[in-house]
Amino acid sequence: MDSLKGIIKEAFGLEFPISGGNGSSIEDAIIIEVTDSSGISMEYKILDCIHKLGGVSFKFVKQEQFFKNEKHCTDNQYRDHKSE
């Protein structure tokens, strides 16, 4: 399967500085590779693309911040509205 980055680029012509997995768990996280505050708005744009691709509607669940390999990380967790 193609990467999420590749799928979004092909479907919408948008290229985000992302790597990692599909976001289904912290081990398979979508990594937004930015060093400024643009990551927050980019996160919502990526979620919008995922919504448009698969009809998934997200609800924010919780946020945790931590450091990994000397980088500040934020784990934002969402749930599909349909899974409630």
Backbone atoms as SQL, in Angstrom:
CREATE TABLE atoms (id INTEGER PRIMARY KEY, chain TEXT, resi INTEGER, resn TEXT, atom TEXT, x REAL, y REAL, z REAL);
INSERT INTO atoms VALUES
  (1, 'A', 1, 'MET', 'N', 0.845, -1.191, 0.000),
  (2, 'A', 1, 'MET', 'CA', 0.000, 0.000, 0.000),
  (3, 'A', 1, 'MET', 'C', 0.885, 1.247, 0.000),
  (4, 'A', 2, 'ASP', 'N', 0.454, 2.266, -0.702),
  (5, 'A', 2, 'ASP', 'CA', 1.195, 3.519, -0.753),
  (6, 'A', 2, 'ASP', 'C', 1.176, 4.210, 0.603),
  (7, 'A', 3, 'SER', 'N', 2.134, 5.113, 0.781),
  (8, 'A', 3, 'SER', 'CA', 2.168, 5.899, 2.013),
  (9, 'A', 3, 'SER', 'C', 1.023, 6.901, 2.000),
  (10, 'A', 4, 'LEU', 'N', 0.633, 7.349, 3.188),
  (11, 'A', 4, 'LEU', 'CA', -0.408, 8.368, 3.295),
  (12, 'A', 4, 'LEU', 'C', 0.007, 9.621, 2.535),
  (13, 'A', 5, 'LYS', 'N', 1.279, 9.981, 2.628),
  (14, 'A', 5, 'LYS', 'CA', 1.793, 11.148, 1.910),
  (15, 'A', 5, 'LYS', 'C', 1.545, 11.007, 0.413),
  (16, 'A', 6, 'GLY', 'N', 1.843, 9.837, -0.150),
  (17, 'A', 6, 'GLY', 'CA', 1.644, 9.583, -1.571),
  (18, 'A', 6, 'GLY', 'C', 0.183, 9.567, -1.972),
  (19, 'A', 7, 'ILE', 'N', -0.648, 8.993, -1.125),
  (20, 'A', 7, 'ILE', 'CA', -2.087, 8.924, -1.409),
  (21, 'A', 7, 'ILE', 'C', -2.690, 10.324, -1.448),
  (22, 'A', 8, 'ILE', 'N', -2.335, 11.172, -0.478),
  (23, 'A', 8, 'ILE', 'CA', -2.857, 12.544, -0.434),
  (24, 'A', 8, 'ILE', 'C', -2.358, 13.341, -1.638),
  (25, 'A', 9, 'LYS', 'N', -1.085, 13.158, -1.999),
  (26, 'A', 9, 'LYS', 'CA', -0.542, 13.887, -3.148),
  (27, 'A', 9, 'LYS', 'C', -1.266, 13.486, -4.427),
  (28, 'A', 10, 'GLU', 'N', -1.491, 12.182, -4.602),
  (29, 'A', 10, 'GLU', 'CA', -2.160, 11.707, -5.818),
  (30, 'A', 10, 'GLU', 'C', -3.618, 12.157, -5.883),
  (31, 'A', 11, 'ALA', 'N', -4.315, 12.087, -4.750),
  (32, 'A', 11, 'ALA', 'CA', -5.747, 12.402, -4.728),
  (33, 'A', 11, 'ALA', 'C', -6.040, 13.897, -4.774),
  (34, 'A', 12, 'PHE', 'N', -5.213, 14.704, -4.105),
  (35, 'A', 12, 'PHE', 'CA', -5.525, 16.127, -3.942),
  (36, 'A', 12, 'PHE', 'C', -4.464, 17.076, -4.496),
  (37, 'A', 13, 'GLY', 'N', -3.325, 16.532, -4.919),
  (38, 'A', 13, 'GLY', 'CA', -2.251, 17.388, -5.406),
  (39, 'A', 13, 'GLY', 'C', -1.557, 18.171, -4.305),
  (40, 'A', 14, 'LEU', 'N', -1.732, 17.718, -3.069),
  (41, 'A', 14, 'LEU', 'CA', -1.131, 18.388, -1.909),
  (42, 'A', 14, 'LEU', 'C', 0.040, 17.565, -1.401),
  (43, 'A', 15, 'GLU', 'N', 1.108, 18.250, -1.034),
  (44, 'A', 15, 'GLU', 'CA', 2.263, 17.541, -0.501),
  (45, 'A', 15, 'GLU', 'C', 2.573, 18.078, 0.887),
  (46, 'A', 16, 'PHE', 'N', 2.417, 17.216, 1.879),
  (47, 'A', 16, 'PHE', 'CA', 2.678, 17.590, 3.269),
  (48, 'A', 16, 'PHE', 'C', 4.010, 16.983, 3.712),
  (49, 'A', 17, 'PRO', 'N', 4.740, 17.666, 4.616),
  (50, 'A', 17, 'PRO', 'CA', 5.982, 17.103, 5.140),
  (51, 'A', 17, 'PRO', 'C', 5.666, 16.067, 6.223),
  (52, 'A', 18, 'ILE', 'N', 5.178, 14.909, 5.782),
  (53, 'A', 18, 'ILE', 'CA', 4.802, 13.864, 6.729),
  (54, 'A', 18, 'ILE', 'C', 5.536, 12.577, 6.395),
  (55, 'A', 19, 'SER', 'N', 5.644, 11.747, 7.421),
  (56, 'A', 19, 'SER', 'CA', 6.208, 10.415, 7.271),
  (57, 'A', 19, 'SER', 'C', 5.502, 9.526, 8.284),
  (58, 'A', 20, 'GLY', 'N', 5.987, 8.326, 8.437),
  (59, 'A', 20, 'GLY', 'CA', 5.401, 7.415, 9.410),
  (60, 'A', 20, 'GLY', 'C', 4.326, 6.552, 8.805),
  (61, 'A', 21, 'GLY', 'N', 3.358, 6.222, 9.630),
  (62, 'A', 21, 'GLY', 'CA', 2.326, 5.282, 9.223),
  (63, 'A', 21, 'GLY', 'C', 0.995, 5.922, 8.896),
  (64, 'A', 22, 'ASN', 'N', -0.060, 5.167, 9.221),
  (65, 'A', 22, 'ASN', 'CA', -1.416, 5.617, 8.877),
  (66, 'A', 22, 'ASN', 'C', -2.147, 6.270, 10.045),
  (67, 'A', 23, 'GLY', 'N', -1.500, 6.369, 11.199),
  (68, 'A', 23, 'GLY', 'CA', -2.101, 7.050, 12.335),
  (69, 'A', 23, 'GLY', 'C', -3.009, 6.197, 13.190),
  (70, 'A', 24, 'SER', 'N', -3.019, 4.891, 12.951),
  (71, 'A', 24, 'SER', 'CA', -3.928, 4.019, 13.705),
  (72, 'A', 24, 'SER', 'C', -3.473, 3.780, 15.140),
  (73, 'A', 25, 'SER', 'N', -2.205, 4.054, 15.446),
  (74, 'A', 25, 'SER', 'CA', -1.684, 3.894, 16.811),
  (75, 'A', 25, 'SER', 'C', -0.436, 4.765, 16.942),
  (76, 'A', 26, 'ILE', 'N', 0.064, 4.919, 18.163),
  (77, 'A', 26, 'ILE', 'CA', 1.273, 5.722, 18.357),
  (78, 'A', 26, 'ILE', 'C', 2.465, 5.051, 17.681),
  (79, 'A', 27, 'GLU', 'N', 2.455, 3.723, 17.608),
  (80, 'A', 27, 'GLU', 'CA', 3.524, 3.009, 16.921),
  (81, 'A', 27, 'GLU', 'C', 3.458, 3.220, 15.410),
  (82, 'A', 28, 'ASP', 'N', 2.293, 3.528, 14.887),
  (83, 'A', 28, 'ASP', 'CA', 2.077, 3.741, 13.459),
  (84, 'A', 28, 'ASP', 'C', 1.628, 5.187, 13.213),
  (85, 'A', 29, 'ALA', 'N', 2.229, 6.098, 13.959),
  (86, 'A', 29, 'ALA', 'CA', 1.826, 7.509, 13.944),
  (87, 'A', 29, 'ALA', 'C', 2.103, 8.191, 12.612),
  (88, 'A', 30, 'ILE', 'N', 1.293, 9.195, 12.311),
  (89, 'A', 30, 'ILE', 'CA', 1.574, 10.107, 11.216),
  (90, 'A', 30, 'ILE', 'C', 2.489, 11.178, 11.805),
  (91, 'A', 31, 'ILE', 'N', 3.676, 11.317, 11.261),
  (92, 'A', 31, 'ILE', 'CA', 4.650, 12.263, 11.788),
  (93, 'A', 31, 'ILE', 'C', 4.660, 13.504, 10.893),
  (94, 'A', 32, 'ILE', 'N', 4.289, 14.639, 11.478),
  (95, 'A', 32, 'ILE', 'CA', 4.314, 15.919, 10.758),
  (96, 'A', 32, 'ILE', 'C', 5.655, 16.560, 11.072),
  (97, 'A', 33, 'GLU', 'N', 6.490, 16.684, 10.061),
  (98, 'A', 33, 'GLU', 'CA', 7.872, 17.112, 10.248),
  (99, 'A', 33, 'GLU', 'C', 8.019, 18.612, 10.037),
  (100, 'A', 34, 'VAL', 'N', 7.655, 19.379, 11.051),
  (101, 'A', 34, 'VAL', 'CA', 7.805, 20.832, 11.013),
  (102, 'A', 34, 'VAL', 'C', 8.463, 21.294, 12.303),
  (103, 'A', 35, 'THR', 'N', 9.041, 22.477, 12.261),
  (104, 'A', 35, 'THR', 'CA', 9.697, 23.032, 13.443),
  (105, 'A', 35, 'THR', 'C', 9.029, 24.308, 13.923),
  (106, 'A', 36, 'ASP', 'N', 7.865, 24.609, 13.365),
  (107, 'A', 36, 'ASP', 'CA', 7.157, 25.821, 13.780),
  (108, 'A', 36, 'ASP', 'C', 5.704, 25.468, 14.109),
  (109, 'A', 37, 'SER', 'N', 4.891, 26.467, 14.315),
  (110, 'A', 37, 'SER', 'CA', 3.506, 26.232, 14.732),
  (111, 'A', 37, 'SER', 'C', 2.587, 25.810, 13.588),
  (112, 'A', 38, 'SER', 'N', 3.103, 25.665, 12.374),
  (113, 'A', 38, 'SER', 'CA', 2.249, 25.277, 11.249),
  (114, 'A', 38, 'SER', 'C', 1.739, 23.844, 11.356),
  (115, 'A', 39, 'GLY', 'N', 2.313, 23.055, 12.246),
  (116, 'A', 39, 'GLY', 'CA', 1.898, 21.664, 12.395),
  (117, 'A', 39, 'GLY', 'C', 0.447, 21.501, 12.788),
  (118, 'A', 40, 'ILE', 'N', -0.087, 22.423, 13.560),
  (119, 'A', 40, 'ILE', 'CA', -1.471, 22.320, 14.022),
  (120, 'A', 40, 'ILE', 'C', -2.439, 22.472, 12.857),
  (121, 'A', 41, 'SER', 'N', -2.257, 23.515, 12.056),
  (122, 'A', 41, 'SER', 'CA', -3.162, 23.697, 10.919),
  (123, 'A', 41, 'SER', 'C', -2.962, 22.589, 9.895),
  (124, 'A', 42, 'MET', 'N', -1.733, 22.124, 9.753),
  (125, 'A', 42, 'MET', 'CA', -1.451, 21.036, 8.830),
  (126, 'A', 42, 'MET', 'C', -2.155, 19.748, 9.276),
  (127, 'A', 43, 'GLU', 'N', -2.182, 19.510, 10.577),
  (128, 'A', 43, 'GLU', 'CA', -2.865, 18.332, 11.112),
  (129, 'A', 43, 'GLU', 'C', -4.333, 18.328, 10.686),
  (130, 'A', 44, 'TYR', 'N', -4.993, 19.469, 10.798),
  (131, 'A', 44, 'TYR', 'CA', -6.409, 19.539, 10.419),
  (132, 'A', 44, 'TYR', 'C', -6.602, 19.366, 8.918),
  (133, 'A', 45, 'LYS', 'N', -5.660, 19.855, 8.119),
  (134, 'A', 45, 'LYS', 'CA', -5.747, 19.664, 6.669),
  (135, 'A', 45, 'LYS', 'C', -5.582, 18.193, 6.304),
  (136, 'A', 46, 'ILE', 'N', -4.672, 17.515, 6.996),
  (137, 'A', 46, 'ILE', 'CA', -4.466, 16.086, 6.753),
  (138, 'A', 46, 'ILE', 'C', -5.707, 15.302, 7.152),
  (139, 'A', 47, 'LEU', 'N', -6.290, 15.623, 8.312),
  (140, 'A', 47, 'LEU', 'CA', -7.520, 14.952, 8.743),
  (141, 'A', 47, 'LEU', 'C', -8.650, 15.190, 7.742),
  (142, 'A', 48, 'ASP', 'N', -8.712, 16.395, 7.184),
  (143, 'A', 48, 'ASP', 'CA', -9.731, 16.697, 6.187),
  (144, 'A', 48, 'ASP', 'C', -9.536, 15.828, 4.945),
  (145, 'A', 49, 'CYS', 'N', -8.296, 15.661, 4.523),
  (146, 'A', 49, 'CYS', 'CA', -8.017, 14.796, 3.363),
  (147, 'A', 49, 'CYS', 'C', -8.428, 13.355, 3.656),
  (148, 'A', 50, 'ILE', 'N', -8.099, 12.859, 4.844),
  (149, 'A', 50, 'ILE', 'CA', -8.476, 11.489, 5.217),
  (150, 'A', 50, 'ILE', 'C', -9.995, 11.363, 5.220),
  (151, 'A', 51, 'HIS', 'N', -10.668, 12.380, 5.744),
  (152, 'A', 51, 'HIS', 'CA', -12.138, 12.390, 5.758),
  (153, 'A', 51, 'HIS', 'C', -12.687, 12.297, 4.341),
  (154, 'A', 52, 'LYS', 'N', -12.148, 13.095, 3.438),
  (155, 'A', 52, 'LYS', 'CA', -12.627, 13.101, 2.051),
  (156, 'A', 52, 'LYS', 'C', -12.327, 11.791, 1.342),
  (157, 'A', 53, 'LEU', 'N', -11.207, 11.160, 1.675),
  (158, 'A', 53, 'LEU', 'CA', -10.845, 9.897, 1.041),
  (159, 'A', 53, 'LEU', 'C', -11.727, 8.743, 1.497),
  (160, 'A', 54, 'GLY', 'N', -12.023, 8.708, 2.789),
  (161, 'A', 54, 'GLY', 'CA', -12.723, 7.535, 3.312),
  (162, 'A', 54, 'GLY', 'C', -14.037, 7.795, 3.995),
  (163, 'A', 55, 'GLY', 'N', -14.491, 9.030, 3.988),
  (164, 'A', 55, 'GLY', 'CA', -15.758, 9.342, 4.629),
  (165, 'A', 55, 'GLY', 'C', -15.716, 9.214, 6.144),
  (166, 'A', 56, 'VAL', 'N', -14.519, 9.309, 6.732),
  (167, 'A', 56, 'VAL', 'CA', -14.364, 9.190, 8.178),
  (168, 'A', 56, 'VAL', 'C', -14.501, 10.574, 8.802),
  (169, 'A', 57, 'SER', 'N', -15.323, 10.685, 9.822),
  (170, 'A', 57, 'SER', 'CA', -15.507, 11.934, 10.547),
  (171, 'A', 57, 'SER', 'C', -14.895, 11.765, 11.933),
  (172, 'A', 58, 'PHE', 'N', -14.004, 12.685, 12.319),
  (173, 'A', 58, 'PHE', 'CA', -13.236, 12.517, 13.542),
  (174, 'A', 58, 'PHE', 'C', -13.758, 13.347, 14.712),
  (175, 'A', 59, 'LYS', 'N', -13.578, 12.793, 15.902),
  (176, 'A', 59, 'LYS', 'CA', -13.874, 13.496, 17.149),
  (177, 'A', 59, 'LYS', 'C', -12.597, 13.457, 17.988),
  (178, 'A', 60, 'PHE', 'N', -12.173, 14.625, 18.483),
  (179, 'A', 60, 'PHE', 'CA', -10.976, 14.710, 19.322),
  (180, 'A', 60, 'PHE', 'C', -11.211, 13.970, 20.629),
  (181, 'A', 61, 'VAL', 'N', -10.225, 13.161, 21.041),
  (182, 'A', 61, 'VAL', 'CA', -10.335, 12.389, 22.279),
  (183, 'A', 61, 'VAL', 'C', -9.405, 12.941, 23.353),
  (184, 'A', 62, 'LYS', 'N', -8.082, 13.022, 23.046),
  (185, 'A', 62, 'LYS', 'CA', -7.145, 13.547, 24.043),
  (186, 'A', 62, 'LYS', 'C', -5.831, 13.921, 23.386),
  (187, 'A', 63, 'GLN', 'N', -5.028, 14.673, 24.139),
  (188, 'A', 63, 'GLN', 'CA', -3.716, 15.112, 23.670),
  (189, 'A', 63, 'GLN', 'C', -2.688, 14.848, 24.751),
  (190, 'A', 64, 'GLU', 'N', -1.547, 14.311, 24.351),
  (191, 'A', 64, 'GLU', 'CA', -0.429, 14.097, 25.269),
  (192, 'A', 64, 'GLU', 'C', 0.823, 14.658, 24.613),
  (193, 'A', 65, 'GLN', 'N', 1.655, 15.351, 25.400),
  (194, 'A', 65, 'GLN', 'CA', 2.902, 15.889, 24.879),
  (195, 'A', 65, 'GLN', 'C', 4.058, 15.186, 25.564),
  (196, 'A', 66, 'PHE', 'N', 5.122, 14.933, 24.797),
  (197, 'A', 66, 'PHE', 'CA', 6.285, 14.226, 25.328),
  (198, 'A', 66, 'PHE', 'C', 7.492, 14.528, 24.449),
  (199, 'A', 67, 'PHE', 'N', 8.669, 14.110, 24.919),
  (200, 'A', 67, 'PHE', 'CA', 9.892, 14.256, 24.137),
  (201, 'A', 67, 'PHE', 'C', 10.359, 12.873, 23.707),
  (202, 'A', 68, 'LYS', 'N', 10.791, 12.778, 22.449),
  (203, 'A', 68, 'LYS', 'CA', 11.322, 11.525, 21.908),
  (204, 'A', 68, 'LYS', 'C', 12.513, 11.887, 21.032),
  (205, 'A', 69, 'ASN', 'N', 13.655, 11.297, 21.327),
  (206, 'A', 69, 'ASN', 'CA', 14.884, 11.601, 20.586),
  (207, 'A', 69, 'ASN', 'C', 15.145, 13.109, 20.542),
  (208, 'A', 70, 'GLU', 'N', 14.950, 13.750, 21.682),
  (209, 'A', 70, 'GLU', 'CA', 15.183, 15.189, 21.862),
  (210, 'A', 70, 'GLU', 'C', 14.258, 16.063, 21.018),
  (211, 'A', 71, 'LYS', 'N', 13.143, 15.520, 20.547),
  (212, 'A', 71, 'LYS', 'CA', 12.157, 16.292, 19.792),
  (213, 'A', 71, 'LYS', 'C', 10.868, 16.366, 20.591),
  (214, 'A', 72, 'HIS', 'N', 10.261, 17.544, 20.569),
  (215, 'A', 72, 'HIS', 'CA', 8.963, 17.718, 21.224),
  (216, 'A', 72, 'HIS', 'C', 7.902, 17.056, 20.357),
  (217, 'A', 73, 'CYS', 'N', 7.119, 16.182, 20.947),
  (218, 'A', 73, 'CYS', 'CA', 6.092, 15.444, 20.209),
  (219, 'A', 73, 'CYS', 'C', 4.726, 15.662, 20.844),
  (220, 'A', 74, 'THR', 'N', 3.712, 15.630, 20.029),
  (221, 'A', 74, 'THR', 'CA', 2.340, 15.725, 20.504),
  (222, 'A', 74, 'THR', 'C', 1.566, 14.540, 19.957),
  (223, 'A', 75, 'ASP', 'N', 0.929, 13.816, 20.838),
  (224, 'A', 75, 'ASP', 'CA', 0.081, 12.692, 20.442),
  (225, 'A', 75, 'ASP', 'C', -1.365, 13.154, 20.560),
  (226, 'A', 76, 'ASN', 'N', -1.958, 13.505, 19.421),
  (227, 'A', 76, 'ASN', 'CA', -3.371, 13.876, 19.393),
  (228, 'A', 76, 'ASN', 'C', -4.163, 12.651, 18.972),
  (229, 'A', 77, 'GLN', 'N', -5.132, 12.284, 19.779),
  (230, 'A', 77, 'GLN', 'CA', -5.905, 11.086, 19.485),
  (231, 'A', 77, 'GLN', 'C', -7.331, 11.458, 19.102),
  (232, 'A', 78, 'TYR', 'N', -7.770, 10.846, 18.018),
  (233, 'A', 78, 'TYR', 'CA', -9.108, 11.078, 17.491),
  (234, 'A', 78, 'TYR', 'C', -9.818, 9.744, 17.381),
  (235, 'A', 79, 'ARG', 'N', -11.127, 9.797, 17.356),
  (236, 'A', 79, 'ARG', 'CA', -11.936, 8.599, 17.183),
  (237, 'A', 79, 'ARG', 'C', -12.924, 8.870, 16.054),
  (238, 'A', 80, 'ASP', 'N', -13.161, 7.848, 15.280),
  (239, 'A', 80, 'ASP', 'CA', -14.177, 7.929, 14.221),
  (240, 'A', 80, 'ASP', 'C', -15.525, 8.081, 14.905),
  (241, 'A', 81, 'HIS', 'N', -16.293, 9.077, 14.510),
  (242, 'A', 81, 'HIS', 'CA', -17.626, 9.297, 15.104),
  (243, 'A', 81, 'HIS', 'C', -18.494, 8.044, 14.996),
  (244, 'A', 82, 'LYS', 'N', -18.320, 7.270, 13.957),
  (245, 'A', 82, 'LYS', 'CA', -19.146, 6.082, 13.730),
  (246, 'A', 82, 'LYS', 'C', -18.849, 4.966, 14.724),
  (247, 'A', 83, 'SER', 'N', -17.670, 5.013, 15.381),
  (248, 'A', 83, 'SER', 'CA', -17.297, 3.939, 16.291),
  (249, 'A', 83, 'SER', 'C', -17.858, 4.123, 17.698),
  (250, 'A', 84, 'GLU', 'N', -18.592, 5.187, 17.923),
  (251, 'A', 84, 'GLU', 'CA', -19.145, 5.437, 19.264),
  (252, 'A', 84, 'GLU', 'C', -20.444, 4.696, 19.477);
